[in-house]
């Protein structure tokens, strides 16, 4: 995952969270747009960190999964 993709994901999460917050604030709810944007941004950052920490493991699993499971070894 490139740095540009990371920035895009975090900004997209903030924008979606902000839109959800705007909709809730229109209905006079307690939590507003800034709070939802902050929560969505932190969630996206946590997801990016988790993917970066486990990226090598994920590649090994994704390349080995369909071809080796259920096939007997010779």
Biopython code that builds the backbone (N, CA, C, O; Angstrom):
import numpy as np
from Bio.PDB.StructureBuilder import StructureBuilder

atoms = [
    (1, "UNK", "N", (0.849, -1.164, 0.000)),
    (1, "UNK", "CA", (0.000, 0.000, 0.000)),
    (1, "UNK", "C", (0.902, 1.236, 0.000)),
    (1, "UNK", "O", (1.775, 1.374, 0.857)),
    (2, "UNK", "N", (0.692, 2.111, -0.941)),
    (2, "UNK", "CA", (1.530, 3.305, -1.052)),
    (2, "UNK", "C", (1.075, 4.372, -0.049)),
    (2, "UNK", "O", (-0.016, 4.303, 0.517)),
    (3, "UNK", "N", (1.951, 5.356, 0.147)),
    (3, "UNK", "CA", (1.620, 6.441, 1.065)),
    (3, "UNK", "C", (0.431, 7.250, 0.562)),
    (3, "UNK", "O", (-0.376, 7.730, 1.358)),
    (4, "UNK", "N", (0.321, 7.403, -0.743)),
    (4, "UNK", "CA", (-0.807, 8.140, -1.311)),
    (4, "UNK", "C", (-2.128, 7.427, -1.030)),
    (4, "UNK", "O", (-3.135, 8.073, -0.743)),
    (5, "UNK", "N", (-2.124, 6.104, -1.111)),
    (5, "UNK", "CA", (-3.329, 5.331, -0.817)),
    (5, "UNK", "C", (-3.709, 5.446, 0.655)),
    (5, "UNK", "O", (-4.892, 5.504, 0.990)),
    (6, "UNK", "N", (-2.706, 5.478, 1.536)),
    (6, "UNK", "CA", (-2.967, 5.633, 2.970)),
    (6, "UNK", "C", (-3.635, 6.974, 3.237)),
    (6, "UNK", "O", (-4.633, 7.049, 3.955)),
    (7, "UNK", "N", (-3.078, 8.032, 2.655)),
    (7, "UNK", "CA", (-3.654, 9.370, 2.845)),
    (7, "UNK", "C", (-5.075, 9.413, 2.298)),
    (7, "UNK", "O", (-5.965, 9.982, 2.930)),
    (8, "UNK", "N", (-5.296, 8.816, 1.127)),
    (8, "UNK", "CA", (-6.634, 8.796, 0.539)),
    (8, "UNK", "C", (-7.624, 8.074, 1.443)),
    (8, "UNK", "O", (-8.740, 8.553, 1.648)),
    (9, "UNK", "N", (-7.228, 6.930, 1.983)),
    (9, "UNK", "CA", (-8.150, 6.178, 2.854)),
    (9, "UNK", "C", (-8.513, 6.963, 4.102)),
    (9, "UNK", "O", (-9.669, 6.965, 4.524)),
    (10, "UNK", "N", (-7.526, 7.635, 4.696)),
    (10, "UNK", "CA", (-7.786, 8.397, 5.917)),
    (10, "UNK", "C", (-8.687, 9.596, 5.616)),
    (10, "UNK", "O", (-9.610, 9.886, 6.376)),
    (11, "UNK", "N", (-8.419, 10.295, 4.504)),
    (11, "UNK", "CA", (-9.268, 11.433, 4.139)),
    (11, "UNK", "C", (-10.677, 10.989, 3.763)),
    (11, "UNK", "O", (-11.649, 11.672, 4.087)),
    (12, "UNK", "N", (-10.792, 9.867, 3.091)),
    (12, "UNK", "CA", (-12.115, 9.348, 2.739)),
    (12, "UNK", "C", (-12.901, 8.976, 3.989)),
    (12, "UNK", "O", (-14.098, 9.246, 4.075)),
    (13, "UNK", "N", (-12.235, 8.362, 4.952)),
    (13, "UNK", "CA", (-12.914, 8.006, 6.203)),
    (13, "UNK", "C", (-13.366, 9.251, 6.952)),
    (13, "UNK", "O", (-14.464, 9.280, 7.508)),
    (14, "UNK", "N", (-12.522, 10.279, 6.968)),
    (14, "UNK", "CA", (-12.900, 11.524, 7.641)),
    (14, "UNK", "C", (-14.096, 12.166, 6.951)),
    (14, "UNK", "O", (-14.999, 12.668, 7.621)),
    (15, "UNK", "N", (-14.114, 12.156, 5.624)),
    (15, "UNK", "CA", (-15.226, 12.761, 4.882)),
    (15, "UNK", "C", (-16.532, 12.010, 5.129)),
    (15, "UNK", "O", (-17.575, 12.626, 5.350)),
    (16, "UNK", "N", (-16.474, 10.687, 5.091)),
    (16, "UNK", "CA", (-17.688, 9.895, 5.332)),
    (16, "UNK", "C", (-18.170, 10.086, 6.764)),
    (16, "UNK", "O", (-19.369, 10.237, 7.001)),
    (17, "UNK", "N", (-17.248, 10.080, 7.716)),
    (17, "UNK", "CA", (-17.629, 10.322, 9.110)),
    (17, "UNK", "C", (-18.253, 11.692, 9.303)),
    (17, "UNK", "O", (-19.209, 11.845, 10.063)),
    (18, "UNK", "N", (-17.706, 12.697, 8.608)),
    (18, "UNK", "CA", (-18.261, 14.043, 8.695)),
    (18, "UNK", "C", (-19.674, 14.090, 8.128)),
    (18, "UNK", "O", (-20.554, 14.735, 8.699)),
    (19, "UNK", "N", (-19.893, 13.403, 6.999)),
    (19, "UNK", "CA", (-21.239, 13.382, 6.408)),
    (19, "UNK", "C", (-22.240, 12.674, 7.319)),
    (19, "UNK", "O", (-23.383, 13.113, 7.446)),
    (20, "UNK", "N", (-21.820, 11.595, 7.942)),
    (20, "UNK", "CA", (-22.703, 10.903, 8.892)),
    (20, "UNK", "C", (-23.021, 11.821, 10.065)),
    (20, "UNK", "O", (-24.164, 11.893, 10.517)),
    (21, "UNK", "N", (-22.011, 12.516, 10.549)),
    (21, "UNK", "CA", (-22.219, 13.452, 11.653)),
    (21, "UNK", "C", (-23.144, 14.598, 11.283)),
    (21, "UNK", "O", (-23.962, 15.027, 12.097)),
    (22, "UNK", "N", (-23.019, 15.102, 10.046)),
    (22, "UNK", "CA", (-23.934, 16.162, 9.603)),
    (22, "UNK", "C", (-25.375, 15.676, 9.591)),
    (22, "UNK", "O", (-26.286, 16.389, 10.013)),
    (23, "UNK", "N", (-25.570, 14.475, 9.110)),
    (23, "UNK", "CA", (-26.923, 13.914, 9.070)),
    (23, "UNK", "C", (-27.475, 13.766, 10.485)),
    (23, "UNK", "O", (-28.649, 14.050, 10.727)),
    (24, "UNK", "N", (-26.649, 13.329, 11.405)),
    (24, "UNK", "CA", (-27.112, 13.178, 12.787)),
    (24, "UNK", "C", (-27.378, 14.530, 13.445)),
    (24, "UNK", "O", (-28.322, 14.672, 14.223)),
    (25, "UNK", "N", (-26.543, 15.521, 13.131)),
    (25, "UNK", "CA", (-26.759, 16.831, 13.752)),
    (25, "UNK", "C", (-28.018, 17.503, 13.200)),
    (25, "UNK", "O", (-28.640, 18.314, 13.886)),
    (26, "UNK", "N", (-28.392, 17.171, 11.971)),
    (26, "UNK", "CA", (-29.651, 17.692, 11.420)),
    (26, "UNK", "C", (-30.848, 17.148, 12.186)),
    (26, "UNK", "O", (-31.881, 17.808, 12.296)),
    (27, "UNK", "N", (-30.699, 15.942, 12.711)),
    (27, "UNK", "CA", (-31.797, 15.329, 13.478)),
    (27, "UNK", "C", (-31.680, 15.637, 14.968)),
    (27, "UNK", "O", (-32.363, 15.028, 15.792)),
    (28, "UNK", "N", (-30.818, 16.578, 15.303)),
    (28, "UNK", "CA", (-30.616, 17.052, 16.674)),
    (28, "UNK", "C", (-30.228, 15.894, 17.601)),
    (28, "UNK", "O", (-30.887, 15.622, 18.605)),
    (29, "UNK", "N", (-29.151, 15.237, 17.231)),
    (29, "UNK", "CA", (-28.576, 14.194, 18.077)),
    (29, "UNK", "C", (-27.451, 14.795, 18.899)),
    (29, "UNK", "O", (-26.984, 15.894, 18.601)),
    (30, "UNK", "N", (-27.011, 14.089, 19.926)),
    (30, "UNK", "CA", (-26.005, 14.617, 20.837)),
    (30, "UNK", "C", (-24.617, 14.676, 20.191)),
    (30, "UNK", "O", (-23.895, 15.654, 20.385)),
    (31, "UNK", "N", (-24.239, 13.666, 19.441)),
    (31, "UNK", "CA", (-22.915, 13.604, 18.829)),
    (31, "UNK", "C", (-22.997, 14.209, 17.434)),
    (31, "UNK", "O", (-23.904, 13.888, 16.666)),
    (32, "UNK", "N", (-22.033, 15.099, 17.100)),
    (32, "UNK", "CA", (-22.115, 15.820, 15.841)),
    (32, "UNK", "C", (-21.085, 15.407, 14.807)),
    (32, "UNK", "O", (-20.469, 14.346, 14.904)),
    (33, "UNK", "N", (-20.912, 16.268, 13.816)),
    (33, "UNK", "CA", (-20.088, 15.975, 12.648)),
    (33, "UNK", "C", (-18.612, 15.848, 13.001)),
    (33, "UNK", "O", (-17.942, 14.938, 12.514)),
    (34, "UNK", "N", (-18.100, 16.734, 13.829)),
    (34, "UNK", "CA", (-16.666, 16.668, 14.171)),
    (34, "UNK", "C", (-16.330, 15.391, 14.916)),
    (34, "UNK", "O", (-15.278, 14.794, 14.686)),
    (35, "UNK", "N", (-17.211, 14.967, 15.803)),
    (35, "UNK", "CA", (-16.954, 13.746, 16.562)),
    (35, "UNK", "C", (-16.938, 12.530, 15.653)),
    (35, "UNK", "O", (-16.063, 11.674, 15.785)),
    (36, "UNK", "N", (-17.881, 12.439, 14.740)),
    (36, "UNK", "CA", (-17.911, 11.309, 13.822)),
    (36, "UNK", "C", (-16.706, 11.334, 12.888)),
    (36, "UNK", "O", (-16.147, 10.280, 12.581)),
    (37, "UNK", "N", (-16.295, 12.516, 12.429)),
    (37, "UNK", "CA", (-15.111, 12.621, 11.572)),
    (37, "UNK", "C", (-13.870, 12.159, 12.326)),
    (37, "UNK", "O", (-13.026, 11.464, 11.761)),
    (38, "UNK", "N", (-13.753, 12.536, 13.583)),
    (38, "UNK", "CA", (-12.612, 12.126, 14.401)),
    (38, "UNK", "C", (-12.606, 10.612, 14.624)),
    (38, "UNK", "O", (-11.564, 9.969, 14.500)),
    (39, "UNK", "N", (-13.754, 10.053, 14.948)),
    (39, "UNK", "CA", (-13.851, 8.614, 15.178)),
    (39, "UNK", "C", (-13.527, 7.835, 13.907)),
    (39, "UNK", "O", (-12.816, 6.832, 13.964)),
    (40, "UNK", "N", (-14.035, 8.280, 12.769)),
    (40, "UNK", "CA", (-13.763, 7.599, 11.508)),
    (40, "UNK", "C", (-12.292, 7.697, 11.128)),
    (40, "UNK", "O", (-11.718, 6.733, 10.620)),
    (41, "UNK", "N", (-11.677, 8.851, 11.369)),
    (41, "UNK", "CA", (-10.256, 9.031, 11.055)),
    (41, "UNK", "C", (-9.390, 8.128, 11.917)),
    (41, "UNK", "O", (-8.468, 7.489, 11.410)),
    (42, "UNK", "N", (-9.669, 8.067, 13.195)),
    (42, "UNK", "CA", (-8.890, 7.199, 14.092)),
    (42, "UNK", "C", (-9.079, 5.731, 13.707)),
    (42, "UNK", "O", (-8.123, 4.955, 13.735)),
    (43, "UNK", "N", (-10.285, 5.352, 13.353)),
    (43, "UNK", "CA", (-10.523, 3.979, 12.910)),
    (43, "UNK", "C", (-9.763, 3.637, 11.640)),
    (43, "UNK", "O", (-9.208, 2.545, 11.519)),
    (44, "UNK", "N", (-9.735, 4.568, 10.693)),
    (44, "UNK", "CA", (-8.987, 4.336, 9.453)),
    (44, "UNK", "C", (-7.490, 4.248, 9.728)),
    (44, "UNK", "O", (-6.794, 3.426, 9.133)),
    (45, "UNK", "N", (-7.001, 5.084, 10.619)),
    (45, "UNK", "CA", (-5.572, 5.042, 10.960)),
    (45, "UNK", "C", (-5.218, 3.722, 11.634)),
    (45, "UNK", "O", (-4.163, 3.151, 11.359)),
    (46, "UNK", "N", (-6.079, 3.238, 12.504)),
    (46, "UNK", "CA", (-5.828, 1.953, 13.151)),
    (46, "UNK", "C", (-5.822, 0.822, 12.130)),
    (46, "UNK", "O", (-5.004, -0.093, 12.220)),
    (47, "UNK", "N", (-6.725, 0.880, 11.166)),
    (47, "UNK", "CA", (-6.749, -0.135, 10.116)),
    (47, "UNK", "C", (-5.502, -0.109, 9.256)),
    (47, "UNK", "O", (-4.970, -1.160, 8.898)),
    (48, "UNK", "N", (-5.027, 1.089, 8.920)),
    (48, "UNK", "CA", (-3.811, 1.215, 8.112)),
    (48, "UNK", "C", (-2.599, 0.691, 8.877)),
    (48, "UNK", "O", (-1.759, -0.006, 8.308)),
    (49, "UNK", "N", (-2.509, 1.021, 10.148)),
    (49, "UNK", "CA", (-1.390, 0.527, 10.956)),
    (49, "UNK", "C", (-1.426, -0.990, 11.034)),
    (49, "UNK", "O", (-0.388, -1.640, 10.912)),
    (50, "UNK", "N", (-2.603, -1.560, 11.236)),
    (50, "UNK", "CA", (-2.717, -3.019, 11.304)),
    (50, "UNK", "C", (-2.317, -3.669, 9.981)),
    (50, "UNK", "O", (-1.643, -4.699, 9.976)),
    (51, "UNK", "N", (-2.728, -3.076, 8.862)),
    (51, "UNK", "CA", (-2.359, -3.642, 7.564)),
    (51, "UNK", "C", (-0.859, -3.520, 7.314)),
    (51, "UNK", "O", (-0.251, -4.421, 6.736)),
    (52, "UNK", "N", (-0.267, -2.424, 7.739)),
    (52, "UNK", "CA", (1.178, -2.257, 7.553)),
    (52, "UNK", "C", (1.962, -3.213, 8.426)),
    (52, "UNK", "O", (2.996, -3.727, 8.002)),
    (53, "UNK", "N", (1.493, -3.462, 9.637)),
    (53, "UNK", "CA", (2.205, -4.368, 10.541)),
    (53, "UNK", "C", (2.157, -5.810, 10.065)),
    (53, "UNK", "O", (3.104, -6.568, 10.275)),
    (54, "UNK", "N", (1.075, -6.185, 9.433)),
    (54, "UNK", "CA", (0.884, -7.578, 9.039)),
    (54, "UNK", "C", (0.868, -7.769, 7.530)),
    (54, "UNK", "O", (0.290, -8.739, 7.041)),
    (55, "UNK", "N", (1.486, -6.871, 6.788)),
    (55, "UNK", "CA", (1.405, -6.949, 5.335)),
    (55, "UNK", "C", (2.140, -8.166, 4.781)),
    (55, "UNK", "O", (1.661, -8.780, 3.827)),
    (56, "UNK", "N", (3.290, -8.533, 5.352)),
    (56, "UNK", "CA", (4.009, -9.703, 4.850)),
    (56, "UNK", "C", (3.236, -10.979, 5.138)),
    (56, "UNK", "O", (3.161, -11.856, 4.278)),
    (57, "UNK", "N", (2.663, -11.101, 6.321)),
    (57, "UNK", "CA", (1.862, -12.276, 6.657)),
    (57, "UNK", "C", (0.651, -12.377, 5.744)),
    (57, "UNK", "O", (0.292, -13.470, 5.306)),
    (58, "UNK", "N", (0.025, -11.258, 5.457)),
    (58, "UNK", "CA", (-1.173, -11.259, 4.614)),
    (58, "UNK", "C", (-0.834, -11.709, 3.196)),
    (58, "UNK", "O", (-1.617, -12.428, 2.575)),
    (59, "UNK", "N", (0.318, -11.298, 2.679)),
    (59, "UNK", "CA", (0.699, -11.717, 1.331)),
    (59, "UNK", "C", (0.964, -13.207, 1.278)),
    (59, "UNK", "O", (0.585, -13.865, 0.309)),
    (60, "UNK", "N", (1.603, -13.754, 2.296)),
    (60, "UNK", "CA", (1.888, -15.181, 2.323)),
    (60, "UNK", "C", (0.594, -15.973, 2.382)),
    (60, "UNK", "O", (0.434, -16.962, 1.666)),
    (61, "UNK", "N", (-0.320, -15.548, 3.225)),
    (61, "UNK", "CA", (-1.595, -16.255, 3.362)),
    (61, "UNK", "C", (-2.408, -16.154, 2.078)),
    (61, "UNK", "O", (-2.981, -17.146, 1.628)),
    (62, "UNK", "N", (-2.464, -14.958, 1.481)),
    (62, "UNK", "CA", (-3.304, -14.788, 0.300)),
    (62, "UNK", "C", (-2.764, -15.547, -0.904)),
    (62, "UNK", "O", (-3.550, -15.965, -1.754)),
    (63, "UNK", "N", (-1.459, -15.740, -1.007)),
    (63, "UNK", "CA", (-0.928, -16.483, -2.151)),
    (63, "UNK", "C", (-0.985, -17.982, -1.925)),
    (63, "UNK", "O", (-1.034, -18.745, -2.890)),
    (64, "UNK", "N", (-0.980, -18.420, -0.683)),
    (64, "UNK", "CA", (-0.966, -19.854, -0.409)),
    (64, "UNK", "C", (-2.358, -20.431, -0.206)),
    (64, "UNK", "O", (-2.552, -21.636, -0.365)),
    (65, "UNK", "N", (-3.317, -19.606, 0.137)),
    (65, "UNK", "CA", (-4.609, -20.118, 0.565)),
    (65, "UNK", "C", (-5.341, -20.962, -0.469)),
    (65, "UNK", "O", (-5.626, -22.121, -0.169)),
    (66, "UNK", "N", (-5.666, -20.475, -1.658)),
    (66, "UNK", "CA", (-6.529, -21.295, -2.519)),
    (66, "UNK", "C", (-5.827, -22.510, -3.100)),
    (66, "UNK", "O", (-6.477, -23.525, -3.352)),
    (67, "UNK", "N", (-4.538, -22.442, -3.318)),
    (67, "UNK", "CA", (-3.870, -23.519, -4.041)),
    (67, "UNK", "C", (-3.412, -24.669, -3.149)),
    (67, "UNK", "O", (-3.231, -25.778, -3.651)),
    (68, "UNK", "N", (-3.220, -24.455, -1.862)),
    (68, "UNK", "CA", (-2.645, -25.516, -1.031)),
    (68, "UNK", "C", (-3.633, -26.170, -0.081)),
    (68, "UNK", "O", (-3.370, -27.271, 0.401)),
    (69, "UNK", "N", (-4.742, -25.541, 0.200)),
    (69, "UNK", "CA", (-5.681, -26.131, 1.139)),
    (69, "UNK", "C", (-6.463, -27.256, 0.453)),
    (69, "UNK", "O", (-6.990, -27.079, -0.645)),
    (70, "UNK", "N", (-6.525, -28.369, 1.091)),
    (70, "UNK", "CA", (-7.301, -29.478, 0.571)),
    (70, "UNK", "C", (-6.587, -30.314, -0.470)),
    (70, "UNK", "O", (-7.147, -31.294, -0.960)),
    (71, "UNK", "N", (-5.379, -29.955, -0.814)),
    (71, "UNK", "CA", (-4.623, -30.722, -1.801)),
    (71, "UNK", "C", (-3.589, -31.570, -1.043)),
    (71, "UNK", "O", (-2.744, -31.023, -0.334)),
    (72, "UNK", "N", (-3.652, -32.886, -1.187)),
    (72, "UNK", "CA", (-2.697, -33.727, -0.462)),
    (72, "UNK", "C", (-1.274, -33.517, -0.963)),
    (72, "UNK", "O", (-1.037, -33.310, -2.154)),
    (73, "UNK", "N", (-0.335, -33.575, -0.024)),
    (73, "UNK", "CA", (1.067, -33.434, -0.374)),
    (73, "UNK", "C", (1.596, -34.746, -0.938)),
    (73, "UNK", "O", (1.162, -35.829, -0.547)),
    (74, "UNK", "N", (2.528, -34.628, -1.851)),
    (74, "UNK", "CA", (3.127, -35.840, -2.462)),
    (74, "UNK", "C", (4.422, -36.184, -1.826)),
    (74, "UNK", "O", (5.058, -37.165, -2.212)),
]
sb = StructureBuilder()
sb.init_structure("model")
sb.init_model(0)
sb.init_chain("A")
sb.init_seg("    ")
for serial, (resi, resn, name, xyz) in enumerate(atoms, 1):
    if name == "N":
        sb.init_residue(resn, " ", resi, " ")
    sb.init_atom(name, np.array(xyz, "f"), 0.0, 1.0, " ", f" {name:<3s}", serial, name[0])
structure = sb.get_structure()
